[in-house]
Amino acid sequence: MAQFRTLAIHAGQQPDPVWGAVITPIVQTSTFAFEAPGKPREFDYSRSGNPTRQALESCLAALEGGTRGFAFATGMAAETTVLMLFAPGDEILVQSDLYGGTYRLLTSIFAPRGVRPRFVDLRDSAITAAAINNCTRGIWIESPTNPLMNLVDLGEISAIARKNGLITICDNTFLSPYFQRPLEFDIDIVVHSTTKYINGHSDVVGGALIVSSADLAERVAYLQNALGTCAAPQDCFLVLRGIRTLALRMEEHNRNALAIARWLERHPAVESVLHPGLESHPQYELGRKQMTGYGGTFSFWVRGGREAALRALSRCRLFILAESLGGVESLIEHPRTMTHASVPVEILDRMGICESLIRLSVGIEDSSDLIEDLTHALGA
Ligand SMILES: *Cc1c(COP(=O)(O)O)cnc(C)c1O
């Protein structure tokens, strides 16, 4: 099979059969003409399937090494769809250190309807195995976690799940398939917010699921059509355009972020840097085992608490104060009051998402300009 960089440009993207257009066209239609009564062509209605979406979905499946890919309107639409695989009474093991929107979806939308999250430390496989009971049906993994950059051992957790007949889901948004392919560690379903690195240009919100088996492909296809959570053709076109440079962008994000993390680690205003590519990260070895790079997102604690953090955030000129991550431009944010504001304060305190935590999404600008900006922001 072709290598990643080749698949990113060619998988699912044959020249258009009608005009020979080299770039997959935006097939902006809701419905498709039938050949005869009861005889649809390949597509009949764009909620059920659309050629632009299909090109993106095939490409995503190839990049993650899955059986089939699915594109959704947002990352949350992808998550909502995959959670519909579960029924009232089911329990899902999940770590509490996770994307704020996923936390909110599980606790305030699904839990009251009977699909309950049980929060465990998935870094510890003994604790994880002990948390499984008669109602447990799935394990939801995010690795690295957002914003604390903890890692979960994908192979270890999937082995526990396999033994107990549980579905494993891994949110791979932070690394993209370029740096981590969970299906190779026997995970069942990969989730993406394609809004982030996969599209990479901060001009689309989108989501994806990539599944390992034909059985899951059939169940997710049914849900995507029945729920109507799919992505629109224009957005699929843009995400597919972003994917063509995914490998190149990820290399640059990785290089810049690692250089900045090393620089911050030596800065007197910084208490500690959370980046799995630093030898000081407690799970550095695990990272080397299951990831081939680290992407551009990481966090650090500044000295001086809330005041120092807010001062640094407001003094940045190049880093833009904004939520989201994974775009070519650098962003800075305060998880406690921004991306993770929907998580209860007691849980934020317990996890270490305190007032002095800052998260960076390092873009692909020149790293010396980024370091100069942070030098000014952190002050003397
Ligand atoms: C952004 C994000 C999501 C949600 O995706 P949207 O496209 O914003 O709906 C889910 N998981 C992670 C890790 C994210 O960063």
The ligand as an SDF file (V2000), in Angstrom:
LIG
                    3D

 15 15  0  0  0  0  0  0  0  0999 V2000
  -12.3330   20.5040   19.2340 C   0  0  0  0  0  0  0  0  0  0  0  0
  -12.3570   19.1400   19.7850 C   0  0  0  0  0  0  0  0  0  0  0  0
  -13.5290   18.3630   19.7580 C   0  0  0  0  0  0  0  0  0  0  0  0
  -14.8570   18.9000   19.2500 C   0  0  0  0  0  0  0  0  0  0  0  0
  -14.8280   19.2120   17.9120 O   0  0  0  0  0  0  0  0  0  0  0  0
  -15.7180   20.3760   17.1980 P   0  0  0  0  0  0  0  0  0  0  0  0
  -15.2920   20.2830   15.7890 O   0  0  0  0  0  0  0  0  0  0  0  0
  -15.3570   21.6680   17.8750 O   0  0  0  0  0  0  0  0  0  0  0  0
  -17.1520   20.0250   17.4130 O   0  0  0  0  0  0  0  0  0  0  0  0
  -13.4470   17.0810   20.2530 C   0  0  0  0  0  0  0  0  0  0  0  0
  -12.3060   16.5820   20.7560 N   0  0  0  0  0  0  0  0  0  0  0  0
  -11.1670   17.3050   20.8200 C   0  0  0  0  0  0  0  0  0  0  0  0
   -9.9380   16.7050   21.3970 C   0  0  0  0  0  0  0  0  0  0  0  0
  -11.1560   18.5930   20.3280 C   0  0  0  0  0  0  0  0  0  0  0  0
  -10.0230   19.3190   20.4120 O   0  0  0  0  0  0  0  0  0  0  0  0
  1  2  1  0
  2  3  1  0
  2 14  2  0
  3  4  1  0
  3 10  2  0
  4  5  1  0
  5  6  1  0
  6  7  2  0
  6  8  1  0
  6  9  1  0
 10 11  1  0
 11 12  2  0
 12 13  1  0
 12 14  1  0
 14 15  1  0
M  END
$$$$
